Amino acid sequence: MDASPLTTARPGARLALAAPRVSLSASHGIPGRAGRTVAALGARAEVHGICDEAGSALYADLVDSDMQEIRAVLRAVLQVDGPVLDLAAGVGRLTVPLLALRREVTALDVSRDALRGLAGRLLKAPAPLRERCAMVQADMAGFALGRLFGAVVLAGCSVALLDETGRVGLYGSVRDHLAPGGRFLVSTVDHGALPLPPEVGTEVHAPSGRTYRMYEYWEPDAPTWTLTALPKDRRRGQVTVCTTTQRVLCPGQLEAELERAGFVVAARTQVTEHGYRQPLVLLDARVA
């Protein structure tokens, strides 16, 4: 168990972290204090990505506690008519709230495990809500669904999962699926906008009642950043660790890419509290 406790002044409070390195094999390649925590767990650590069954379940529980982006996306979707396409839908963090708006929603994800988790979640929902959802296993870097949507949503900074070539394919596919007047709502992290240390930690209380410790690691000017989460209570048994390393894609670069792909960015909104984390920014783009 980690000997030095993580102090929180309030829910979501961040703190600076610094300490010696451990071997990449022991830490599973996870940097910083998160890696040292995983290394200390030894064989008890079960490390997963965000797309497999165990990792996607933990990640979904973790991000369900953050309503700020969800509220921002729902406000934007309410301004347009028609069905919604939820890209990188995962287990339904946004899919279910979008369905609650009485919209038809297509949830697209490359992970069969994630969509299986969404299906299980929908089984607990009222039948009318469940019947408005279609699920598609496909790569968001290139898809053809044969219909148009009033809004296409790509939240959770998942756009950064794609390399430059993948993003070009994404933008073309989105453009081909937007109805006239439709909106592409896409979020990304504005790394470097705040003078934060390389690693910051948060104690997250999820709606499930579980408490997690989440670490975000980014060295200034580095091309990638790493998010790692694991349960606060690690005293016994196997410990599920969820980690993902993503590309840094700042809002200015994303906006420039969208404009080159034939979009115009109509709005750019910071959706997280000032000073709470490296800011999450939501871009609202339309076909030019």
N, C-alpha and C positions, 0 to 999 in steps of 0.2 A: 504494500500500500504506500502511496506517496507520503513522504514524511512531512513535507511542508504544505500546510493547508492553503487552499485558494480562498482568499478573503473577498467577500462581496459587500459593498456598501449599500447596494440596492439591486433588485432584479435587473439583469442585463449589464451590470457594471463591468468595466474592463480593467485589467491590470497588466502592468509590465512584467515580463518574464525573462529571465536570463540565467544560464548555467552551463556547465561543461557538456561536451558532446559524448555520445555513446556510439557503439558500432552500428553501421547501417543494417546489418543482419538482425541484431537484437531489437532495434527500433522499427524494423520493417520499412526502413527508408523514411520514416516520419521525422521531420526536423523538430528541434527545440524541446521544450518541456514535455510536450505531448509525446514525443519519441522516447524521452527518458522514462515517462510513466509507463508506456507500453513495454519498454525493455525490462523494467522492474517487475512487470507481471509475468515475464517469462512465458512458459508453456500455457499459462492460463489465458493469455491474450488470443482472441480469435479475431483477426483483422479482415475486414470486408470493405469492398468498394460500395459506392452508393447505388449500383445497379443490380447487385445480386439480392437474393431474397432477404437475408438477415440484415445486410447493410441498408437496403432501401426501407425496411421496416423501421430501423433505428432512426434513419435520416428523416423519414416522414414524421415520426413522433417528435423529433427535435424541432423541425421547421413549422409544425402545426402551432407552435407556441408564438410564432411571429406573425401577427395579423396585419402589420403595417403595409406590406406589399400586397397582400390579398385585398385589403380595403381599397388601395389605389387602383388596382386592376379592375375591381368590380365597378368603381365609380366611372372609369373610362368605358367599360363595356356597356354600361347603362345608357351611354350616349349614342349607341348605334343599334340598329336592328339586325335581326338575322342570327343564324347559328354561329357557334364559336368553335374554333379549332385550338385545342390546348396541346402545344408541343412540349416534348419532354415531360409528359404529364405525371410520370412516376405513379405513386399509389393514390393520387387524387387530391393533393394539397389544394390545388385551384379548381380541379374538375368538379368536385362536390359543391363548393360555393357557387360556381358558375351555373351548375344545374339548378341550384336553389333560386336563381333568377328566372326560372322557368324558360331557359334557353335550351335548345338542342346543342349538345356538346360532343365533339369528337375528340377523344383522348388518344394521342399518338405517342408512342414510346418505343425505343429500340429494344427494351428489356422485357422479355416474357415474364420474368419474376415480378417486376414492378406492376405490369398489367394484371397479373394474377392477384396481387395485393389489392389493386383497385377493384377488381371484380368482387373480392371478399368484402371490401368496404361497402360496395353498392348493395350487396345482399342484405345489409342491415338498414338500408334506406327505404323510404316508401316506394311502392311500385311505380307511381307516375314519374318520380324523379329518376329512378333506375331506367325506365323505358326511354328516356330522352338521351341516353348516353350510348355512343358507339365507341368501341375500342379498336385501335389499329396498331399492329406491331410493324414499325417501319423506321427507317433512318431519317431524321429530320433534315439531313444534308441533301436529300433528294427524294421527293414523294409525289405521287399522283393519285388523288382521291376522287376526281371526277365530279367535284361540286365546289361551289363558292361559299365563302364565309364572311359574315359581317365584321368579325374580329378574329385575328390570329394572335395567340398569346404565347410568349416564351419567357417564363419568369424564372426566379431563382438563380439568376445570372448563368443559366445553362447554355447560353449562346457561346460562352467561353470554353465549353467542352469541345467545340469544333475548331479545327485549324483553319487557316485562311481559305484554302480550297473548299473545305466543307461549308464555310460561311457563305461563300459565293453561291454554292448550290442551294443552301437554305434560303437566301434572299430571292433567288429565282423561283423556287417552289412556292414561297409565300406570296410573291407577286402574282403568280398564276392562280392562286386560290382565293384572292381577295375580291369580294364583290365591289362594284362601284361605290366609292365613298367609304370603303372598309378601312379598318385600322390594324396596324401591326404594333403590338405592345410588347416591348422587349426590355429586359432589365440587365444591368451590369453593375459591377462594383467600381467605384471611383477611387482606385488605389493611389495613395499619395496626397489625397485631398486634405487629410488631417495629419498632424505631426505625432503619429502614434509609434510606439516601439515595434521592432520586427515581429514579436509575438505578443498577442493579447488573448486573454482568456475570459470566458463568460460562464456563469452558472445559470443553467436554463431549467426552468420548471415547466415540464410539458403537460398538456391537457390530460394525458394518461395518468398523471400523478407521479411519474418518474422524474428524477432530477439527473441532469447530465452536466458534464464539464466539456465545454467546446473551446477549441483552440484554433486561432487563425494565424498563420505564419506567412509573412511576406517581407523579404529583404528589399529595401528601396532599389528600384530600377531592375529587379529580377523579373524575368519573363513569366514566371509562374508563382502561384500561391497555394498553400495547403490548408485545408480545413480538416480537423480531426475531432471526433466526439466519442465519449465513452461514459458509462454510468458513473455517478458520483460514488455510489456504494460499490466498492470493489473488494470487499473484505474476504469473500469466499467464492469458490466455484469458478467456472469459466466466465470470461468477461468479453462481451462483444464490443469491438472497436470499429467505428466507421470512419473512413478517411478518403479524401479525394484531393487530387492536385489538378488545378485548372490553370489555363492561360490567363494572363493579365490582359484585359481588354477594356481600356478606359472609355468613358462616354464619348470623348472627342473622336477617338479612332472609330468607334462603332457608328457614330453619326456620319463620319466621312465615308465609311464603307456603304452605309445605307444610301447615301446620296449617289454614290457611283453606281449603285444597283438600281437606280430609278425611283427612289423614294425621296420624300421630303419630310423632315422631322418637324412636326407641328408643335410638340411640347416636350419638355425635358424636366422631370420632377424628381427631387430627392425624396425618397419615401421612408428613410430611417431617421431617427432622432439625431440631431446635431451632437457630435461627440460620442455617440453610442458605439460606433464602429466605423471602419472605412465605409463611407456612405454608399448605399444602394440607390441607383438612379434608374428611373423608368422612362424610356423613350417612347413617344407616341408618333408613329410614322404612317404616312399615307403614300399611295402611288402618285408620283408626280404627274 
